């Protein structure tokens, strides 16, 4: 319509720049730059936009742009589900409500810890005191203390089911945690036990299950049944003493001898040499990816990643850090999984964190033989400033999973960094009470840090001297929130109590008002509407008569006339108008007589 009110023909050509002209491929690229909340809103625009916003390729581009080649958490093929799962896990570490609990072990100074997060059990050992404790992960109440220090022990290892101690006379003392006594393993050999390895996972109850491996000074490798206390197998690895053993107790065994040679053994078959280092150099097993069949060997000046898979056996790649390698950590959840043959959302990787003595952290993917550095970062300047000058190394411990990397410093301080970008996220610890640990005159290192392998669970534990602190991020259960020890201060409990009381009082006030409205409505329904002035006078008279205990004769006459008039008004009109007028005149005269005080019968018809 123009300015004069005439209708004009409208052009049907689309406007330039309309999103309807873009092909779906271009829209998919545009949508991949948006956040998930906006994508969800765009799905309500049209069917085309709904299909594009929900397309898996859009979420794949969004995932790659934000998380790069991070490992898969869901192990599925949906990129949208993988993106949401990783975002929730990262947000839980970054913004989740913190729950902490600190405790101390008075019997021992903690040297090593092992955690069974599935059953919430904590295992602590002390090389100085020769003690061992098994306790609840969160509360650490009523720990089971086991005194195992005896003369003649040369090696020691423990897992979630028990521990084993090798002796100089060739025997092995074992202790299952479900038992209350020690058992002795011996096959009659007098060769000193130089290495011990105990199964870290669940130990089946049937006979013939290998639960412990030992190596002696003559190069013999022996397999033991811990439940039934018998030797199952024996194998000659070499002539040099065996100094280290690692195994998944599923057919894969790695052995290192005194000459820094590493052998791989499959199903107790022929040992195959995998790595040979300098005899005088420092060589140790740093981490093992049993799923990808790769072992990380810390040689001090460099890190060697060797493959013990049958198809790529002996293939080795090295990483040379800027300073000496201090510690190496691996994602335990990914290390236990075999690579999948079908496509999955996210990378099928196994993250490995290398901690240098300078405090620098380098994260690589063990299943990428090119050893490309995924991320590299160092501790914050404020965190390093907390360490006294000359203290080396600034970072004492490290652990990693697919979402975060935890760094342990001194005096109970643990920092959380992203394992994808290396950015600092938050502090995982709170200050340990002085009654539990005294670090006024010296720095006590955070020697052990453990994190739940399940990336969807943001929790962990660390040890500092004889103190243990458990931490968890996310929505704490109500029962834990009610306990004072699980809340940082009492402000939260007091505030929740006041808010609950205010809500209850407001609900009571609303209920009383509602009941009063219902009562008023019932009164109106029962009494009905007043139809005339005569009925109103009658109601007033009845009310007054009820409230007053006694009445005069005049009041009784007034009430009688009012009742007579009300009854007369409700009678049918079957008489004549003259009779009606006479009756009304008679009533009026009667009322006048009563008001003037005249005697009855004066006025006659």
N, C-alpha and C positions, 0 to 999 in steps of 0.2 A: 504494500500500500504506500502510495507516495504522499506528499504533503497536502494534496488536494482531496485525499480520501479515495482515489482510484486504485483498483487492484492491478498490479503489474506482474508479469511472468517472472518467476524465480529461477535463477540459474541452478542446474542440477550438477554442475561440475564440482568436484571436491576441492576443499581449500588446500592451498599449498602447505606442505609441512604436516599434513594429517598423518597420525600413526597408522591409519588404515591402509595407506599406500605402501608401508614397509613390508617386506616379505618376512615370514616367521623366523628365518635364520638371523636377520638383523635384529629383530625384536628379542630373540634369545640372548644375543650378545649384550644388548642394552639392559635387559632384565638381570643379567649376571652381575652387574655393578650395583644392584640394589641390596638392601638388607632384607632378612627374612620376613620382618613385619610388613614391609612395603609390598613384598611379593605376595604375601597372603591377602593383602587388601586388593591388589590388582586382579586377583582371581575372580572377584565379583563383578568386574566390568563387562566381560563378554565370555562366550564359550571359547573363542580363540585365545584370549588372554589367559583364561583358566588353564587351557592345555599347555600353553607356553610356560606359564609360571610354575606349573607342576612338572615340567619336563626334566628328566634326569640330567640332561646335558647342561641345563642352566645351573643346577646345583653343583655339578662337577666343576664348572668354571668358577663358581663362587667359592667352592672348597679350595681349589688350587690357588686362587688369588689370596685367600686369607690364611690357609694353613700349609700351603706348599705341598710337599711330598711326605706329610706326616703319616705315621702308621695307622692302619685301620683298627678301630675299636669294636665295631659291630661284626666284622668278618662277613658282612653281607654284600649284596650288589646294589643297594639303594644309596645313591649319593646324598639324597635329601636326609635320610635317616642318619647317615654317617655324620653329616654336617651338624645336625641338631644334637646328636649324642656328644660330639666333641665340644660343641659350644656350651652345653650344660655342664660337662665335666670341667671345662676351663673356668666357667663362671662360678662353680662351686669352690674351686681353689681361690679365686680372686675375691669373691664377695660373700662367700658362705659364712654363716655364724660359727664362731670358733668355740670349741669345747676342749679344755685342757685338764689334765690330772697329773700331779707330780707325787712321786713316792720315792722312798729310799730303801736300799737293801743293806742292812746293818752288818750282815755276815760277810759280804764279799765286796771287792772292788771290781766292777764289771770290766771284763776284757773283750768279750764277744757276746753278741746277742743273736738269737734266731727267733722269728715270729711266725706263728701259725694264725694268720688273720681269719681263716675260715672258722676255726674253733676258738679264736680269741685267747690264745695261750702265748706266753712269753717265756723264753728260755735264755738264761744268763749264765755265763761261766767266768771264772776268775783264775788266771794262771798264777797269780801271786798267792792267793789264799787256798787254791786247790778245792774250791767249792763250786757248787752248781745249784741253781734254783729254777723251779717251774712254778709260774704264778699266772693269775688272771691278767689279761692284756690291759684292760682299762683301769681296774682298781688296784691291781698288784697286791691284793689282800691275801694273807695267810699263805705265803709262798712255801713250796716244798723245798727244803734245803737238803742237799746231798753232799756229804763230805767224801771226796774222792781222792784227796792227796795222800799218796802212800809212796814209800821209797821204791825206786826201781822203774818208774814210769818214764818212757822215752817219747811217746807220741800220744796225741789226744784228738778226738773229734766227736761231735754230737749232732743229732738231728731232732726231728719232732717226735720220734718214738723212743729214743734212748741214746746212750753214749758208749764209747769204746775207748779203752786206754791200753796201749801196747807197752810191754815191759822188756827189759834187757834180757830176760831169760827165754824169750820166744813165745810167751803166753800172752793172752789178751783178756783183760777184765772188762766185762760188759755190764750195763745196768739199764734195763727197760723201765721207763717211768711208771708203768702200771704195776711194776713189781716193787717189793720192799727189800730186795737183797741183790748182791752182786753175784754174777756167774763167771766162771773161768773157762776160757777157750784155749785149748792146747792140742797140738798134734804130735808132741814129743820132740819137736825141733828146738835146739838151743840157740838159734840165730836171733840176734836182737831185732825187735820190731822197730823200724825207722819211719814208717808212714802208716797212717790210719785214715780211713774214709767211711763214714756212716751214711746210710740212706736218708735223704732229707724229706722225702715224701712219705705217703702212707705205707706201712709195712703189712703185707697180707699175713693172714694167720695160718695158712697151710704150710706144710713141711716142704723144705727144699727151696725156699725163697732166700735169695742173697740179700742180706741186710748190712754187711760189713765187709770191707776189703782192707787187707793189710799187706805191707811190703817190708821185707827184712834186709839185713845188711849183705846178703849174698845174691840179691836180685830176684828173689822169689815173690810172686804175687799170689795171694791166697784169698779165697772167697769163703765167707762164714754165714751160717744160718744163726741169727741172733736169738730167735725164739726157742729153737731146739738145741742150741749150743753144739753145733757140729760143723766140721769143715766140709765144704761142698766141692771145691775145685782148687787146683794149684797150677801155676804156670811160671816157667822160667823166662824172665824178660831179658836179663843180661847178667853180667858178672859184677857190675857196680851196685852199690847200695841204692835202693829206691827211696827218694826223699820226698816225693809228693804224688798223690793219687787224687783224681777227680773222676766222677762217673755219674751217669743218670740212672744207673741200676736197671737199664733197659737194653743192655747189650753193648753200650759204648763206654770204654774205659781209656783214660789218658794217664800216662805214667811219666814221671821225670826222674832221672837218676842223678848221681852225684857229679857227673861230667856235663850237665846241662843238656843232655839229649832227651827229647820228648818222643814217646812211642804211643801209637794208637792201636787199640785192641778192640776187635769186634767179636762179640759172643765167645770170648775166651779162646780166640783163634791165635794165629801167628802174629806176634808183635811186629808192627811196621814203623820204621823211624819217620817221624813227621817233621822234626825241627832239631837243628844242632846249633847251639850257641857256644860262645867262648867259655872254656872250662872255668876261668877265673871271673867271668862276668856274672852279674846278678840276673837270674832268670826265674820267673815264677808264673804260675797259672793265674791270670788276672780274671778272666771270665770265659764262659763256654756257652755258645749258642748251639744247643743240641738239636733244635729244629732245623737250622740251616747248616749243621755239621761244620761249624767253625769254632776255633779256639783263639782267644786273645792272649798272647804271651808278652809279659812285661819284661823287657830287657834293659830297663833303666834309661838308656839313651834313645831308645826307639820302641815302638810297639809293633809286633808281628802278628798278622792275622792269617792263620793257616787253616786250610780246608782238609777235613778228614772224611769227606764224602767219597764213596767208591769211584765216582766218575771224575772228580776233580781232586783226587788225593794229592797232597803235597803242594798245591798251588798256594803261594804265599804273597801277601802284599804287606808293605810296611808303611808306617806313619812316623815321621820324625818331628817331635814337638820342638818348641822354642826353648824349653828347659827340661829338666829331668822329670820323668813320669813318676808321680807319687802314688796315685790310686786309680783303679779302673772299676766302673760299675756298668751293669747291663740291665736291660728291661727283662725281668724274670718271666713276665707273662708271655712276651713274644718269643723268648728263648726256648720255651717248652713246646712251641707249636711248629709243626712242619709247614713249609710253604705250600699254598694251595695251588691246584692246577686250574681252577676256574677263576674268572675275573672277579675281583672284589673292589668295593669302594674304598679308596685310600691305598696307601702303599703297604705291601706285604714285607715289612721291614723289621729290623731288630735294632733298637737304639743302644748305642754304647757311648758312655761319657768317660772321657780321659781327663783326669785332674793332674795338673802339673804342680810342681813345688812352688812356683811363683803365684799360684792361685788361679791361673787361667784354666778354663774348662772348654774342651773341644768335644762336640758330639758328632759321631759318624754313624753310618748304617753298615752293620756287619755283613749284610747280604748284598751289598754293593761292593764288588771287589776293586772298584776304582778308588775306594776310600775318599770319596768326596766329602768335605766337611759340610755338614748340614747347618750347623750354627757354632759360633765361637763367642764366648763372653767371659768376663771376669767379675769378681765381686765388686760391689759398690765401694766408693771411696769412704763412705761413712761406716760401712761394715769393717773395712780394713783398719780404720782409725780406732776401732774398739780394741784392737790387738796391740799389745805393748810393742814398742820399737825393738827390732831385732828378733822377734818371735817368728820362727819359721817352722812349717809353712803357715800362711795365714788361714788357709782352709784345711780342716783336719779330716773331714769325711765327706762322702758324696753318695747319692743314690739317684736313680732315674727311672722313669717310666715313659709312656707315650705322650703324656701331657705335661709333666713338670719334672724339674731337676732340683733336688734339695742339697744345700751346702751346709755342713756343720762347722762352726767356728769354735769359740771358746766360751766357757762360763754359761753354757746352756743357751746359746743363740744359734738358731737355724733359720736360713733364708730360703724362700721359694722362688725359683726362676722358671720361666717357660722353656720347655725342652725344644720348642719349635723356633722361637725367636730369640731366646736367651734373655728376655726382659725380666726385670725384677717384678714380682707380683705382690708379695707380702711376707711378713715374718710368720714362721710356723710355730714359734715357741713363745712362751711368756716367761717372765723372770722367775727363777726357781727360788722358793723361800729360803732365807738364810738358815733356818733350823734344819734344812735338809742337806745343804752343802755350803761349805765355807770357802769362798774364793777371794778373800780380802787381800791376801799377800801373794797370791800366785794365780796363774791362769790354768784352769782345768779344761782340757780339750774335750770336745764332743767327739768321742772315739767311734761311735756307731750311730748310724742313721738307717732306719728301715722304713719302707713305704709299701702300702698295699699294692700288690701287682695288678689288682683289678682297677683299671683306670677310672671307672665310674664311681669308685669309693675314694673320697679325699681324706685319707687318714694315714697316720704313721706313728712312729715311736723313736726316741733317741735316748742315748745314755751319756751321762756326764759324771765321771767319777763313780760313786755308788748310787747316784740319783737316776731315776727313770722318769721320763715325761711322755705321756700319751697325748696326741692331738688329733682333732677331727674337725672338718669344716663341712657345714651344711646345716640342715634343720635337725637340731638335737631332739631326741624323744622327750616327751613331757616328764617322764619320771626322772630323767637326768636334769632337766631344767629346774625341778623342784629341789634338787640337792644343792646345797650351798657350795660344795666343793667343785661342782662342774660349772659354776657361773662366776664370771669375773666380777666380784663385788656383789653386794646385796641390793643394789639399786634396781635391778631388773625384777627381782621377786617383789619388792615393795611396790613398784609401779604397777605390775600386773595385778597385785592384790587390790590396790585402790581403784583401778579401772573396773575390775570385776564387781566391787562393791557399788560403784556408781551405776553400772549397768543394772544391777539387781534392784536398787532403789528406784530407778527410772521405770523399770518394768512393773514394780509394785504400784507406783503412782498411776501408770496407764491402766492397770487392771482395776484400781478403785474407781477411776473415772468411768470406765466402761460399765462396771456394775451399777453405778449411780444412774447412768443413762438408761439402762435396762429397767431399773426399778421405776423411774419416772414414766417410762413408756407403758409399763404394766398398770400403773395407777390411772393413766389416761384411758386405757382400754377398758378397765373395770368400771370406772365412774361414768364414762360416756360424756357427750357434749350437752350443756344446759340449753334447753330449747326456748324458754320464755322467761319473762320477768317473774311470773307467778311461781314457776318452779325454782327460780333462783331464791325468791323469798322463802319458799318452803325449805330449801336446803340450808339457808342461813338459820332459819328458826330451829330446825332439827339439830344443827350443830351447836347452837347456843343452849338448847335444852339438854343436850348430852353433857356439855361442859359445866352447866350450873347444877348444883345439887338439889335446889328447891325452887319452886315457882309460885307466883301469886295466882289468885283466881282470875284476875284480868288477863294475865299472860296465858292462862289455860284457855280462856274464851277466844283470845286472838288466835291461838294455835288451832282451836276447833274450827273457827271460821275459815282459816287458811286451808285446812284440809278439806272442808266442804266445798270451797270454791275450786280447788284443784280437781276434786272428784266430779263436780258439775261440769267443768270445762272438758272433761274426757267422755261424758255421756253422749250418746247419739242425739242428733238434732231432729227428734220425731215430734216435737211439740211446736205450737204456733209462736209467731214473733211476739204477740201480746203477752203470752204466758212467760216468755223469756224476759220481757221488759219488767213485768210485775215481780218476777223472782229477783232480778237485779235490784229493783227499787227496795224490795223488802230487806235484802242483805245490806244495802247502803244505810237504811234506817237503823238496822240493828247495830251496825258499826258506830253510827252517830250516837245511839243511845249509850253504848258502852263507854264511848269517849267522854260524854258529858256527865256520866254518873247517874242517869235517870233510872228509875225503878223499872223492873220488867213489867210488861203488860199495859203500859200507858198508851202506846200507839196501837190503834186497832185499825182493821181494814175498812 
